Amino acid sequence: MRQGLINEGAMGRNRVIRRLGSAGLWLNPVFAYFFLWAPILILVLFSFNESRSVASFTGFTLKWYSNILNNVMGAESAFSTEIMLNAFRNSLFVGTVATAISTVLGTMIALAMARGRFRGKRLLDGLLFLPVVIPEITQAISLAIFFKVVFDWVALISGERMFPGFHTIIAAHVTFNISYVAIVARARLADMNPQLEEAANDLGANPWQTFWRVTFPLILPGVISGALLAFTLSLDDFVITFFTAGVGTSTLPVFVYGLLKLTVTPEVNAISTIMMVLSTILIGISLAMQGRNASRA
Amino acid sequence: MPSYDVELKDIVKDFESGGGSVRAVDHVSVEIADGEFFALLGPSGCGKTTTLRLIAGFEQPTAGHILIRGRAMEGIPAYHRPVNTVFQDYALFPHLTVEQNIMFGLQMEGVHKREALKLAGESLEMVRLPGVGERKPHQLSGGQQQRVALARALVKQPAVLLLDEPLGALDLKLRKNMQYELKALQRDVGITFIYVTHDQEEAITMADRIAVMNEGVMLQVGTPKEIYEHPQTHFVADFIGETNFIAGALIERGADGYGSVRLQDGSVIRAQLSETLGGSAGAVTVAIRPERIGISTIPKALEGGTNPSEITMLEALLVDSQYIGTDTRFTLRIGESIELVARLQNVNEREHAALRIGQKVKVFWQDSSTTVLDR
């Protein structure tokens, strides 16, 4: 073909490919969101369903929500409002303590990673993502085995037998929460101009004063965001909690799982909906904090 | 003994980089007097900012000593040094108001809040920015932020103020105004300024003395006039302003600081030898500024009271001319291979108009305008 001539065939092919491409781009999110949200929408929908059966939607009701608060459930159910509220309290307790510990440790790790110079920094950097990527069940089993080994050692040395409980759940939650806090806080630190710390130094602030007066206020949105994320993950966690819980320390997800063993009742739908709304709010705040412009803090 | 504010004694700074090490500052020694406006000038990566950071205490020298007001700075952290820095991107604390930014350094010294507030207000007035104390830095323009950074550093009344390309982020017009203001401010407060810049014009117009750096080495230290008129190395001559470099061979060294250089076309000229010129005669470069070269069609025109023996005159061919506003740039050829650029101010347009491209002319200059450098 001579130079300067337009290849009509190639143009036509390209046009078809472009059309297919743009249709694909449009359809892709539609499918993605459909598969993501359809099951959740059904769950929410049926938590307001008049009928006990999920076969059809017969009318709107709030009675399942009032049932879970008023201890009214079918005879076949092992449900009790008191046990549920107790589980919820457990969840809040575990979440609060685990979040507090992991926020402090995670922020410290983020600082070390962003500012420190030490051997093995890159290795630590990689390891930080481990709890994010490894299957939860693997982590759960490894923690369960770890605690058993530790308890065996303690029994061997002190002669006293320890049992799993809140301390094991909290320790387990801290192990995965640290990563999330550190990752979020470090992103914030990376956005921060390191010259600000030098400027503080230059103006007579020692490292301690520099941290509390400059670094910490500037990364605070990141730290809070990380903490909210950690708290949400703690509240929602089932697998790891299930493997590390002791007697009487069931959290809300573990309690819900117990209900499911019998049958999926509309009340379970209602509890799940409440949990989902709570988590969504927390994550929303967390994202909003992350999005805050670092230069205008 | 003269009073020096800052003394650098044989400073070396190496940075580790991927197994090897890079020398950022290479045996730098210099003394900066009390109240001096001292510019560190050089291209990016020449070690000027590293030198500043060593004085500030953000980096520690690999070898050598730094003295500030006669006191050795070894082991003294940045927050205990009597110096303050104006950072290139200002580094104002975004979470604090302008006032709180300025008060920060005072509060670290333990100055009472009411007193600090008063001093902050005064220093804002000094940089001509009153009434913005309540605002956050991001609500100010770049030029205003620059002034706040200046006020924040000056309010501490440091022995030495370190400025790292403080005008680099401003637009040209604002930069010109700030140059003038900074210089006036420095004269008023009498604090020693060490000013890092890559802008030779900025250094020349503001500084009392300039140190030209390249590849970590301090090549020449002197007043702007000395640096401009008598560059001691090829790099300095090339970096500061426009220069003609004429290759030649040194055939004779006179006792008066002048020597004879044979140019490529065979003509021999008399030229001033630089202090750093190597011992043996040989290949050299003669440097001469374009504005020092005169052009004439009438040889008579240059007899203006100057001793003709101190003037060099050569035959040349006018190759090109270019109008550049205040000046006209003429490109000239001497012999076959020597090209020269001459800049004539456009004060006498008729005279310039008389010069035609392709015309044979005379070029001339005073011998004292030349510098013979190692090639």
Interface residues (C-beta under 8 A of the other chain):
Chain A: N193 Q195 L196 E198 A199 A200 N201 D202 L203 G204 A205 N206 Q209 R213 V214 P217 L218 A294 S295 R296 A297
Chain B: A56 G57 F58 P77 A78 Y79 H80 V83 N84 T85 F87 D89 A91 L92 F93 P94 H95 F104 G105 M108 E109 K136 H138 R152 A153 K156
